[in-house]
Amino acid sequence: MVMLQRQPPLLINSLNPLHQIFTVNPDNFQNGIFLTDVDLFFTEQTEDGTPVTVSIRPLVNGVPSKSIVIPFSEVTRQASEASYDPITRTVSNGTKFTFSTPVYLPPGDYSLAVQTNDLSVGLYTNETDVEQPEFGAFYLPENNGNNVVSPSIRQSLELTVAATQSQRQEQVFHY
């Protein structure tokens, strides 16, 4: 069972992003994948055109890199408010972050980093009763410049990822 819940604002500042760890599984994608875009579901539109930046980062010693960004994986745009249906507990109308070129990720673990200076921005997350092997830890930013793993081990960002195994055939994954 997936339960969506509206969280208080999770994004603190552009120096300390929120991180969702994900895995490119070598059993499913032995040659890796090409990411084309990511949809995130914001609880409200950003104020006064404040940008939101999404990037893909490698893990260094098991934690998201603070300084290394995978080439071509950084996209900045304004967030728009997603639609939440309380009856079906689903969100729609996400904000699409399209990479300038497909981003190649060989099998391994990565972080989807989300950052902004708008303190009012929140993201929809989900909690599930079943383990999602493609997702790892969900790191929340702290004011001291560190990140802390979410106390709920089943919490992850609500997102949609478009990826291909080749440059021709796209698959969409909704989490």
N, C-alpha and C positions, 0 to 999 in steps of 0.2 A: 504494500500500500504506500502510495506517495502522498505526502501531505505538504502542501505549499503553505508558507506562512510569511506574512509581511514582517520583516525585521526592522529594527531601528537602523538609522543610517550606518553603513558599514565602512564607507570610504572616508578616510581621515585627511590625508594630504597627498600631494604628488610625490613627496619624498618617501613615503611608506605605503606602497600599494597593498591591496588585498590580493591573495594568491589562492588559486584553485589548482591543486596538483592533478595531472591526468597522465595516463599511460598510453603510449602507442605500443600495443601488444604484439610481440614478434610472432606469436602463434597465429594471429589474425592478419597481421600486416608485416610479413617477413621482409619486405623491401621498403617499409616505411609508408608514409602518407604525404600528400600535399594538402595543406589546409588552405581553403579559399576564403572563408569568412566565418565569423562567430556572431550570433545574436545573443544579447544580454537583455534582461527584463528588469527595467528600472521602475521603482515605485512612484517616481514623479519625474517631470522634465527638469533639466538643469536650469538654474537661475541665470539670467542675463547672458546667456550664451557661453557659460563656463564649459570648457572642453573636458571630455573624458578620454583617457588614453588606455588602450588595450595593447599588451605585448605578450609574446611568448618568450619564456626564459628557461634556460637549462637549470637543473638542480646541481648544486655544488655541495658535496658531502651530505646529500639527502635533504637540503633545504634550498628554497628558491634563491637564485643569484640576485644580488642587489644591483649589480652593474652590467651584467652581460645580457644582451637582448639578441635573440635569433634574427639573422638578417631578414629584412623585408617584413618583419612581423609586428611592427609598431604602427598603430592606426589611431588617429585622434579625430573625434567628432563630438557633436552635442548629443546628449541623451534625450530620448522622448519617453513619455510615460507609457508603460505597458497596460493592457487591459486584464483585469483579474475577474474571473467568474467564480463567486463563492459557492455556487451549487455544484459545479463540476471540479472545483479546486484546480483550475488550469489558468495559465496566463497566455496571452497572445500579444501580437504587435510589438515584438522586441525591437531593439535598436541594433541594426546590422553594422558590423565593423568588417569591411571588406579589405583584404590585403591587396597591395598594389600588384603583386604577382603571387602565384601559389607558393606557400611556404613549405619547403621540404623538411620533414621530421623523420629521421631514422628511428627504428624501434628504441624505446626508452621512456624515461619519465621527464615531464616538463611541467612548467607552471604557466597558467594563464594569469597575468597580472593586470589589475584594473586600478587606475588611479585618477584622482581629480582633486581640485582645490575647493569644490563645492561641498560644504559640510552638511547640506540638506539631502544629498543624494543617498538613496537606499536601493538595494538590489533584492529581488526575490530569490529565495533559496528554497531547497526542498529537503525534507528528511524522509528517509525510506527505511522500512523494516528489513529490507534485503541488502546485502552487500553489493556495491557496484564496483567491480574490479577495475574498471577503467578510470575510477577516481580515487585519488589518495587524499591526503590531508587538506583541510580548508583552513588557510592561515588568515587570521584577522589582524589588522594593524593596531598597534598601540601608540599612545602619544610619546613614548620614550624612544621611538625609532625602531623598535623591534616588532616582530610578528609573533603571535601566539596561535597555536593550533586550536581550532574551535573545540569547546568542551563536548559538543555532540559529534561523535565519530561518524555518524550517518548524515551529517549536514553537508550539502554541496550547493554550488551556484545552480540556479535554474538557467540553462543555456541550450542553444542549438548550434551545432558545429557542422559545417559543410566541408567535406574532405574527399579526396580521390586517391586511389592507388596508382593511377596513371593520370596523365594530363587530359584524358578523354572522358572518363566515367565518374560522375560525382555521386557521392552518397551523403545523406543528411542524417545526423544523429541528434536526437533530442533527449536531454537529460533533465 
